[in-house]
Amino acid sequence: MPSPYSYDLRKGVIQYIESGKRIIEASQVFNISRKVIYDWKKLKKETGDVQLKTGYQKGHSHKITDMEGFKKFLESNKDKSSRELAILYPSKVSARTIINMIRKVGYSYKKTFLHPKRNHKLRNEFIEKITTIDKDKLVFLDESGIEDNACREHGWSPKGERCYGEKVFYGGVRKFV
């Protein structure tokens, strides 16, 4: 971004014009546009000086400086999307800023739930049984259906750690197609 004209140049241009010279001449002598000179004249008329306006610059993208506070916020809202997190965050930030901070604190987006009735022993026994059966004789039936108990299937957690969530399995009405 270009820097603003110096205060000395502003004063010099205004003094040049006040000494009786035309704005077009000042524009050519100082190599600046006439629009800028008109703006400076207007500023001098309004404020009495050609000093830069200050205090209106708000910055371009807001940053999150409290990392520990952000981690706590993320832990309490780990199933929310980045847009929802941006809306819920106490200060005004964009979803992009939220994503950048999530990456900076080392979190990633993962599937949240494991089946609550899982049994590793039974699963291993089943795998041993089907390895003894000839592949041509195996038949798999899909008994999945559509349930009406939708839940969030993903959440945020530190990289390398599992994100745990809860899902009610077989708790709602199951519709088969």
C-alpha positions in Angstrom: 0.0 0.0 0.0 1.4 3.4 -0.9 2.4 5.8 1.9 0.6 9.1 2.3 2.2 12.4 1.2 4.4 14.0 3.9 3.1 16.9 6.0 5.9 19.2 4.6 4.8 18.5 1.0 1.2 19.2 1.9 2.1 22.5 3.6 4.3 23.5 0.7 1.6 22.9 -2.0 -1.0 24.8 0.0 1.5 27.8 0.5 2.3 27.7 -3.2 -1.4 28.0 -4.1 -2.0 30.6 -1.4 0.8 32.7 -2.9 -1.4 33.2 -6.0 -0.4 30.3 -8.2 -3.0 28.1 -10.0 -3.8 24.5 -9.0 -2.8 23.2 -12.4 0.6 24.8 -12.1 1.0 23.3 -8.5 0.0 19.9 -9.9 2.7 20.1 -12.5 5.4 21.5 -10.3 4.9 19.0 -7.4 3.9 16.1 -9.7 0.7 15.3 -7.9 -2.9 15.2 -9.2 -5.3 18.1 -9.0 -7.8 15.9 -7.1 -5.3 15.5 -4.3 -4.7 19.3 -4.1 -8.5 20.0 -4.1 -8.8 17.5 -1.2 -6.0 19.2 0.7 -7.7 22.6 0.2 -11.0 21.2 1.4 -9.2 19.6 4.5 -7.5 23.0 5.3 -10.9 24.8 5.0 -12.6 22.2 7.3 -9.8 21.7 9.9 -7.5 24.7 9.5 -4.5 22.4 8.7 -3.5 19.7 6.1 -2.4 17.2 8.7 -3.3 13.5 8.0 -6.5 12.3 9.4 -5.9 9.7 12.2 -8.0 7.3 14.1 -10.2 6.0 11.2 -7.8 3.2 10.3 -9.4 0.0 11.6 -7.0 -2.5 10.2 -7.6 -5.1 7.5 -8.0 -8.4 9.2 -8.6 -9.0 12.9 -6.3 -11.3 14.7 -6.8 -13.6 17.7 -4.0 -13.0 20.2 -5.2 -15.1 23.2 -4.2 -18.6 22.1 -5.2 -20.3 25.3 -8.5 -18.6 25.4 -9.1 -19.6 21.7 -8.2 -23.3 22.6 -10.7 -23.3 25.4 -13.3 -21.7 23.1 -12.6 -24.4 20.4 -12.8 -27.2 23.0 -16.2 -26.1 24.1 -17.4 -25.7 20.4 -15.5 -28.6 18.7 -18.5 -29.7 16.6 -19.1 -26.3 15.0 -18.1 -25.3 11.5 -15.7 -22.4 11.0 -18.5 -20.1 10.0 -20.4 -20.9 13.2 -17.3 -20.4 15.2 -16.8 -16.9 13.7 -20.3 -16.0 14.6 -19.9 -17.3 18.2 -16.5 -15.9 18.9 -16.6 -12.9 21.3 -14.8 -10.5 19.0 -15.6 -9.9 15.4 -13.5 -12.2 13.2 -14.0 -13.9 9.8 -14.3 -17.6 9.2 -11.0 -17.4 7.4 -9.3 -16.0 10.5 -10.8 -18.8 12.5 -9.4 -21.4 10.1 -6.0 -19.8 10.2 -6.0 -19.8 14.0 -7.2 -23.4 14.2 -4.2 -24.4 12.0 -1.9 -22.3 14.1 -2.9 -24.0 17.4 -2.5 -27.4 15.7 -6.1 -28.6 15.4 -7.7 -30.5 12.5 -11.3 -31.4 11.4 -12.1 -35.1 11.9 -15.0 -37.6 12.2 -16.2 -37.6 15.8 -18.0 -40.8 16.7 -17.3 -44.5 17.1 -20.1 -47.0 17.3 -21.1 -47.3 21.0 -21.6 -51.1 20.8 -18.2 -51.9 19.2 -16.4 -54.9 20.6 -12.9 -55.4 19.3 -12.8 -59.1 20.4 -15.9 -60.0 18.4 -14.7 -58.0 15.4 -11.3 -59.8 15.4 -13.1 -63.2 15.7 -15.3 -62.2 12.7 -12.3 -61.2 10.6 -10.6 -64.6 11.4 -13.8 -66.5 10.3 -14.2 -64.7 7.0 -10.5 -65.2 6.1 -11.1 -68.9 6.2 -14.0 -68.7 3.7 -13.4 -68.6 0.0 -13.9 -65.1 -1.4 -16.2 -66.4 -4.2 -18.6 -67.7 -1.6 -18.8 -64.5 0.5 -22.0 -62.5 0.2 -22.3 -59.1 2.0 -25.7 -57.7 2.7 -26.2 -53.9 3.2 -28.6 -53.4 6.0 -28.1 -49.7 6.4 -31.0 -47.4 6.3 -31.8 -43.7 6.7 -32.3 -42.5 10.3 -34.0 -39.3 11.4 -31.6 -38.7 14.3 -29.1 -36.5 12.4 -26.0 -35.4 14.3 -22.7 -33.6 13.5 -20.3 -36.2 12.2 -17.1 -34.0 12.4 -15.4 -31.9 15.0 -12.1 -30.2 15.8 -9.3 -31.8 17.9 -5.5 -31.5 18.1 -3.6 -33.2 15.3 -2.8 -36.8 16.2 -5.7 -37.1 18.7 -9.1 -38.6 18.1 -12.2 -36.3 18.3 -14.9 -38.0 20.4 -18.5 -37.2 19.9 -21.8 -39.0 20.6 -24.4 -40.3 18.3 -27.5 -42.2 19.1 -27.4 -45.4 17.1 -30.8 -47.0 16.4 -32.5 -44.4 18.6 -34.8 -43.0 15.9 -37.0 -44.2 13.2 -35.1 -46.1 10.6 -36.3 -46.0 7.0 -35.1 -48.6 4.5 -35.1 -47.8 0.8 
